[in-house]
Amino acid sequence: MRLLKVRAFLKAAHFGPTMLITAISFFLATRLWWEGPAYVIAFTVFLGQLLIGWSNDIYDYADDVKHDRLNKPLVAGSISVQKLRTATFILLPIAVIANLIGPLGIKGGSVYLLGVGCGIAYNFYFKFSPLSPLPYAVACAALPASIFYATDRTPTLAVLAVGSMLGVAFHFLNVLKDLSQDRASQIGGLPQRLGKNTSSVIALVLAIASVLVFTTGQVGQSLTSQEGIDLLTSSTFTVGGDRPTFVTVPTGYSHSSPAPLIIDLHGYMSNSLAHERFAMMDSAAHKRGVIYAAADGLKDSQGYQFWNASKACCNFNNNPVDDAAFIQSLIDEISSKFSVDPKRIYVFGHSNGHFMTYAFACTYPHTVAAIAGLAGAMDVDSESCGTTSPVNVLHIHGTSDEVITYEGGSIVNNFYTSAKQSAQRWSDIDKCSLPAVTGEAFDLVTSLEGAETVPLIYSCPQSTVELWSINGGAHGPVMDSSFGLKVMDWLLAHPKK
């Protein structure tokens, strides 16, 4: 029974168009941003579309009964007008708040809510007016505009034009099936006034025009993240032999000026491409003139990519692969093809990739100037890392991480260090004699409110060890490009001495 009620509420929201708009928002968000915020944006957009659909069915109830539209849940008796009205009033503040405090932000959320307002205004006023296409034009331009503004970009006129034309075309097509009934009900929007044939022609012309503008107005390039546009101007090549790894050389690279190099390592069950879009270190590398390589771990028996980094994480099949040697071979091969500054070679990783940064620093301390990682750790056994050579270390960890917990824990009875133990272990290796100092809190993860990250700094004779604790931070927090830039700037500030 409850499932039937849910289906009735979804149907009352005009489920097909609602899901189409939601899917479009997800597509735009993944093109202009990445999957993490895209899911949240799609959900908040979905809430707005529910408001439009429900308010339409509530207002049209009497007319739907008059024309015996039994496909409408209210007419069929699946739900009552009072229940749908109550659900609408409950949802209204939730949808408004979710869009304003979510990834769209105040600016993007306000623009999208303007579109929602236009959709509701159509239901109560514009459907009776020759200006009936206007709310469709505004609302369907507001959707892409909101996501552009959320990523601190301004939508081009071509993007807005395509959105508006497709919206108006949909308006003309959507009313054709009810044209005669609408006229009988004194609904006098522009399609009802022009008639079926003219409305069909207008919809077709607008659809063709939108395709022409899309293909000739550089809309495709507009729907690429700014980081992606930047990377298009750089050069790429492949290293790694039977484990191909794409390497990006930044614009402005010169063989006469050795460049820094960073190796970027994904987490367990992830891959290089997904990791790039999560941590955005590729964008940071391009902006700072750093050669960038995102490597891939091998697949285990479950088909998940992993790094053989420690007993705890995450070589669950005991594969003998030597990933530290593989990373060293990548560095050697890249250095043979391009001019790499040997004092500025860095490794960054997330989760299992963070474990791997420690394994690499323990094995090849003379190669790497600094390592940085998010949400990883080391094996508790101190003999797992026998190096005595100093390496700059930045450990980043969320206090609310439930996967690799901040306080330490175990995976399949293999214990790993806490965030503070990891930093302390390296402060001992690097012979940091002075007590650690707590620095000023700062904003590292912009999706969390305020200055949520507190640095703990160890000063050592030849290196620096830091722990950045993200208060309330999860295992994979929603991040933007500022995270990558802050981490990259820290790495570049700590070359090999």
Secondary structure, DSSP 8 states (H G I E B T S, - for coil): -HHHHHHHHHHHT-HHHHHHHHHHHHHHHHHHS-HHHHHHHHHHHHHHHHHHHHHHHHHTHHHHHHTT-TTSHHHHTSS-HHHHHHHHHHHHHHHHHHHHHSTTHHHHHHHHHHHHHHHHHHHHTGGGSTTTHHHHHHHHHHHHHHHHHHTT----HHHHHHHHHHHHHHHHHHTGGGHHHHHHTT---HHHHH-HHHHHHHHHHHHHHHHHHHHHTTHHHHTS-HHHHHHHTSEEEEESTTS-EEEEE-TT-BTTB-EEEEEEE--TT--HHHHHHHH-HHHHHHHHT-EEEEE--EE-TTS-EE---BTTTB-TT-----HHHHHHHHHHHHHHHS-EEEEEEEEEEETHHHHHHHHHHHH-TTT-SEEEEES---BS-GGG----S--EEEEEEETT-TTTTTT-EEETTEEE--HHHHHHHHHHHTT--S--EE---B-S-TTSSSS-EEEEEEE-SS-EEEEEEETT--SS----HHHHHHHHHHHHT----
